[in-house]
Each structure stands twice: as C-alpha cells, then as structure tokens.
Amino acid sequence: MNIFLLLMLTLLIIILLLRRKLQIGFCMLAGGIFIWLIRSMQPADLVTALINTFSQYRTYDIILALYFVMCLEIELRLSGALTDMVKALRRIFSSVKLLLAVMPAFLGLLPSVGGARFSAPIVEELSNKLTISANDKAAINFWFRHLFEFSSPIIPGMIMACSIAGVTFGEFLRHLSWLTVLAFSVGWLILIRPIKVEHEVKPEETAAELRHENYGLILSLGSVVSIFLIVVFGGLNASTATAIVTIAMFFVLLAVRRFVSAKDIFIGAFDFKMIINIGCILYFIDLLTVTDVLNEIVTAFQNSPLPVPVIIACVSLIIGILTGMSQGHVAIVMPIVAAMGTGNLDLAGVAMAFGVAGQMLTPTHFCLIVTMDYFKSDIFGTLKSVLICEIIILTIFSIYSYFTWSI
C-alpha cells in the first residue's frame, strides 16, 4: 500500500475513534495496530516496539516529569499559594487578558511535558469570572505554552537541531526568534482578543491579606524558577529537577504554615489514565519505527521532483504530526538538512518551523493530552483555533522565507 494512503487511512481511523470519545491513547494504539497489520503482521515487531517503549529512558522521564508537576500543582493549589499568586498578579497587572497569555508562556520555559499541566490551573483561576469555553481555555494554555519552541536555549529540540544541522545557537536564534513574537501576536489575535472582560471592582484588602497573597506569589513563581535554574545550571533532567523542588516545597509549606498532607500530594497526583495514554502514544511512535514507516516517508519525498525546501517542509510537518515531539521531527529531518548543506540556516529554519507546526496539530503531543484532560475539552474544538494560528504563521513564514532565501 502507498505510504501516504496508509497514513491517511490511519489518521481517518484515529479521527473516527476520537469522535466516539475514546481515550486518545487507545485511538493511537488502534492506529498503530492498523499500520502493523498492513505493513508487517509479524508478532516480533509488536514485541520489539513494546520492549523499545518501556526500555527507553524517555518513557520514564515523561511519566515522572508529569507526575511530579502534578504533585507540585496539588501542593500549591491546596496550600492556597496558587490562588494567592493569581490574586497578586491581577492586582499588579491591570489586564487579565495579558496574564492569560503571559503565564502559560512563562511556564513554557520549563522544558517538561508537565509544564502544561502546571499552567492549566492558573489559566482556570484567571478565567473563572470570564465567559470562556473549555475548548478555548485549553487552546490558550496549549498555544502560549509553546511560544519559545523557536527561541529557548533549553528546549531539547532546539539543542538537537543546532547540533545536527551544524549551526550555532546564536545564529539559529537570530534566524527564528521572530517566530516567537509572531506566535504571540497571532495567538493574541485569535485566542485572547475576542474575550470579553467586564469591568471588575477590586475589593479592598488589608495589609495582612496583601502579605499573604505576596507570599503565595513568591512560593508559586519561586518553585517554577527553581526548576528552571536546576535544569539550566544543574544539568539535571526535568523529572529529577521537578522531584527535587516538589519534595523541598513540601517542607517549605510546612515551615510557613501552609501544610498539605503527603497523601493528598503523592497519591492524589497518580493518574492511571494519563499513564496509559502516554504509554500507548509512545508505543504508536515505536510501531512507526519498527515498521519502517518513518524512513519510507523520508525516502518518498527525497525521490520526488519537488524543490528541496518543499520536501523539507512536508517531511517535517508529517513527522511532527506523527511523533508529536520536537526531538522526534528534529532527529529524523535534521540529518537530511545536514546532508543537503551543513550550516544551512534557511533549510534548518524551514525544518524547525514546519516540524513545530506538526507537533502542535496532533493528538500525539503530550501537552495537548494533559491540557484537554484538565479542562475536559474536545480535541477538535481545541485544535480548531490552533490550526488557524498555524496556518497564519506558516503562511507568513513561507512568504518571508521565499523573499529572503540565501542563494
């Protein structure tokens, strides 16, 4: 079967199952099994993919990072620090709409899948007096969390891209950082500007209440900044850094008389459904590998008569959709970019822009899963706004690249 027909049928199966409100993990698993039936039907491939999924470090790093972020969110929420932070921020900043965009973006600096789960309750708190649907809340949280995919020095995909493509981070940053500004502007236009905000009369607060809110602000933002510093300067991965801060925060909250029980934190954060979803999606990605689907996609485009930039754009978009991770599309596409011209900023930029667009439009993206799980939103309703934003960004990027391409 033609590889692109196979992908279309697989996506159709996944979409039909999602329409029936099945768990995302089971929908992706069904898609992976369909690919295996068409491409292989060898039981050994199913076993190999399963072993790969649960023997790789990334599986446990993703699960543990998400778990400890959920622990941290429970600590801050039950201690009241999260609510106090939102109150303090609304007092400091006059625009709640600005906060809706800025807070997920700030937390997006955390190089962890769990960051989307941490920013979700903040978006919920900020919007609790606004008329915003669950789909729009999820889209806001998901979109603004990923603004720095093109400009953060600790995003794994950016680090890998620079290393493989043979470009320095400074060069790549200067080449692509304008996309972060564009993504913020487009997100504001599509997601934030339409929100109606009624004039709010702020209640008078005592000095003690103000101090309490400020302490909550320090505790909440301090925990996020601590994770960031540990990852950047301590060289630890996201799951380890989050675990350290979560455990430390338990004792900090005890010391400042905001005690939260260990049972509520560490048992309350356990989400079996989320673990199943993550496992099924990673298994789907490994099935794509063992059945050689990813390599065949790349080969098909390499043998096509399309211009090189179009090939890179198409492959990056498709691989981004299939893997849902920046490391995924970068690891597969950037070696092709390097082979076609090491240090070619234009080609590397195309690969990154279209790869990120792909990972923003797929149910294999873990941030989308945890966001929808929190807001109980619909995948199609959530991704509708995201799709509009990506079409605008890719159109502008393509036009800009066409007129500025280095010969």
N, C-alpha and C positions, 0 to 999 in steps of 0.2 A: 504493500500500500504506500502511495506517495506520502512522504513525511509531513507535508503541510495539510493534506487531507486528514491524516491521523491526528494531528494537533487540533484541527477544527472539530473533529468528532469528539475528541477528549474534552475540549472546552465546552462543547454542547452538553455532554453528559454531566459535567460538573455544574453548569448553569441550571440545567433542569432539576438536578437534585437539590441545589441551593434554593430553588423556587419552592421546593416541597418542605423547606425549613429544616432540612437535615443539618447536623453539625458539619462545620466546614471540614474538619479532619476526615470524617467518613466520606464526604464528597470527593475530596482529593484522593483518598485511598481508592475509591471506585475508579477514578480517572487513571490512576497508576496501574491498577489491575487490568483495565481495558488495554492500556498500552502494552503491558506484558503479554496479554492474550494474543494481540496482533503481531507483536514483534518477536516473541520468544517462545512462550509456553513451556519453558524449561524450569522445573521446580528449583533447580540450583540457583537460578537468577533471583528468585524470590528470597531464598535463604541468604544469598550473598548481600542483597540490598538490605535485608534485616540486620545482618551482622554489621555491615557498614554503618547503618544508622545508629546502632546502640554501642558501637565500639569507638565512635569518633568523639573527640573532646568537645566539639561544638554543641553536640546534643545536650550534654550536661551543663555546659556553660550557659546556654539559653534558658534551660529549665530552672537552674539555680538562680540566675540573674533575675528572672521574672518572679520567682518565689520570694527572694529577699526584698525586692522592691515592693511587693505586696505586703510583706511584713512591715516594712518601713512606713508604707502608706497607712496601715492599720494603727501603728504607733502614733503617728502624727494626727490621724483623724480622731481616734478615741481619746487622746490626751487633750484635744481641743486646739492643738497647735495649728492645724490646717485651717480651721475656721478663723482663728485669730489672725493668721497670715493674710487671708483674703480680706478681712475687715481692715487690717492695717494698710494693705495695698490700695484698697478702694478709698481709704482716707487720704493716702499720699497722692494717688493719681486720680484725676477728675474723671477720666474716661474708662468705663468698664469694658467698652469695646476694644480699647487698646490693650487692656490686660488679657482679654480673651485670646488675643493674637500673641502677645509677648510671652506669657507664662509657658505655654507649650513649647515655644521657640527656645526659651531659656533652658528648659528641661531637656530639650532636644540635643543640647550639648553633651548630655550623658551618652556615651557610646554603648547603650544597652537596650535590648528589646523591651525591658521592663519599664523604661522611661515613659512610654506611652501610657502605661498603667498608673504611673505616679501623677502624670499631669491630668489624667481624666477626672479625678475628683475635684481638682482645682477648677477646671472648666465647669464642672457641675455646680460648684459653690458660687462661682462668679455669675452663672446664668440662671440661678434658681428663682430670680424675680423677673426674668425676661421670657418672652414667648418664643422659644426656640425648640424645634423638634429634636427628638433623639438622634435622627439621622444627621441633622445639621451640627449638633454638638459633637458627634463622633467625627464628622468631616473636619471640623475646626481643630479638634485635638490631633487628628491624624495628619492633616496638612501642615500645620505650623510646627509640629514636632520635627519635620524633616527639612526645614529651611537650610540647614547647614551641611547637607549632603555634599555641597559643592565647595565648601569653604572652611571646614573644621579640620584642624591638624590631627585629631584623634579619631575621626571616623575611619574604621578599618578599610572600607572600600577605597577611600582617598589614598591611604598609605600604600595599599597594594597597587593601585593604579599608577602612582608615580614610580614605584619601584619597577614594575613590569614594563611600563611604556618608556622608561628611560628619561623621564622629565623630573626636574626638581619641584619640590612642593611650592616654592615661591613662584615659579613660572606658572604652574598649574592653577595656583590660587589667583594670580593676576588674570589668567585667561578665563576662569569660570566663576569667580566670586560675584560678578554682576548678576548671575542667575539667582543667587540668594536674595538679592534686593528685588529682582523681578518676581520671584516666587512669593515674597511677602506682599508685594503690590497687587499681584493677581489674586492672591488669597484674600486680601482685604477687599478688593473689588467684588469678588464673587461670594465670599462667605461672611464677611463682617459688615460691610456697608449696608446690606439690606436689613440688618437687625434694628428693630425699633426699641429705643430706650426711653422710658418715661422719666421725667424729672423726679429725682429722688431727694427727699428731705432727710438729711443726715441727722440722726439723733445726737443729743448732747451726751458726752461721755465724761466720766470722772477721770481724774488723773490715774487712779488705780486701774481702771479699765483700759486706759491707753497704754499703761506699762505692760499689762497682761497681754494685750494684742501685740505689742512690740516684741515681747519675749517669744511669742508664738511665731512671729516673723523670723526672728533670729534662729530659732530651733529648726524651722522648716527649710529655710534657704541655706542655713548652715550645714544641714545634712547633705543637701544636693551638692554644695560647693566642696564639701569634704570628699565625696565620692569622686568628683571631677579631679581634685588635686591628687588623690591617691592613685587614680588611673594614669594621670599625666606624669606626675613626678615620682610616684612609687613604682610604676611599671607593672602594676598588678592588673589582672583582667577585671571586667565589670562585675562578674558574680562575686569574686573574692572581696573587692572593694565595697560592694553593697552589703555583703555579710558583715564585714568589719564595722561599718557605720551603723547598721541595724542593731547589732549587739551592743555597741557603745551607746547608742541612743536610748536603749532600754534603761541603762544605769543613769544616764543624764536626766531622763524624765523622772526617774525615781528620786534623784537628788533635788530636782526643782519642784517636787510635789505634784507631778502630773503622771502618777503611776498608772501603767496599763499592764494587766496580767500577762504573763508569758503564754498562758494557754490561749488567750484571745489572739495573741500575735502569731504564734508559731503554728497553732492548729487552724486558726481562722484563715490563714493565708494559703492553706493547702487547697488546691483546686484540681481535682482529678480530671474533670472535663477538659481543662486547659492543657494538662499534660498529654492527654490522648490526642487532642488537636495538633499539638506541636509534634508529637511522635509520628502521626500519620502524614503530616506535611513533609517532614524530613525524609520519611520513607518514600514518599512520592518522588522527591528530588533524587534520591539514590536509585530508584527504579529507572528514572530517565537516564541515569549514568550507565547502569549495568546493561540496559537495552540499547545503548549507543545512540539514543535519540538526539542528545545534545550535539554530539560530534557530527551526526548526519545533517543537522540543521546548518551548522557552520560550513560543512563541505558543500551543501547545496547552494548556498549563497556565494561561496568562493568560486564555484564553477559557472555562475550566472554572468550574463553580459552587463549587469548593472554597474554604474560608476562605483568606485571604491567607497566614497563617503556614504552612499545609499546602502551599500552592503553592510558596512559597519553599523549604521543606524538601525537597519532592520534586524540584524542579528542581536544587537544589544537590547533592543526593545523586546524581542521574543524571549531571549534568555532571562531578561529581567522579570518578565511575566511568569515564566516557568519556575524560577528559583525564589523570587521574592526577597532576595538579599543582595546587598551591594557587593559582598565578597563573591557571590555566585556569578553575576554577569561580568564582573571585573576579571575573575580568574579564567573565564572562558574566552572573553573577547579581547582583552588587553594583549595577550600574546600574539594575536593576529595583527593588532595595531603595531606592535613592536617589530613583527616580521616585515610589515609593509613599509616601515620607516621609523626606526628608533628615534625618540625625541620629537616626534611629530605632534605638536600641541593641538593642531586642528583636528586630526583624527582621534586623538585621545579625548578631546573635548566632546566630540560627537558621540563616542562610545559611552562616556560618562553621562551626558545629558539624556540620551535615549534609554540607557540602562536604568537610570533612576526613575524615569517616566514609567518604564515597565514594572519596576518593583512597587510603584505607587498605585498600580491598577490591577492588582492580583490578590486573590484570597490566600496565596502562599506567604504573604507578608505578615509576620507575627505581630507587628504593631497594630495592624488593622484588626487582627483577631482579638487582641486584648482590649482594644478600644470598643469594638462592637459588643464584646462580652459585657463590658462595664455599662455602656449606655443602652444595652438591649436594642440595638439598632439593626436595620436591614442592610445587607451588603450592597444591594443595588441602589437603594436610596442614599447610602453613604458615599458610594463611589461615583454617583452621578455628578456631584459638584467637583469632585477631584478630577474626573475625566475632562470637564470643561476647562478647569485650570491648566491641566497638562496640555490640552490642545492649543491653548493660547501661548503657553511657554514654548512648546516645541515649534510652533509657527514662527514666533519672534526669533527664536534661536536659529532656526533654519535660514531665515531671511538674512539675519546678521552674519551667519557663517558664509553664506553664498557671496556676500559683498566684501567680506574681509579675509577670505581664504588666501593663505600664503601659497603662491605658486612654487 
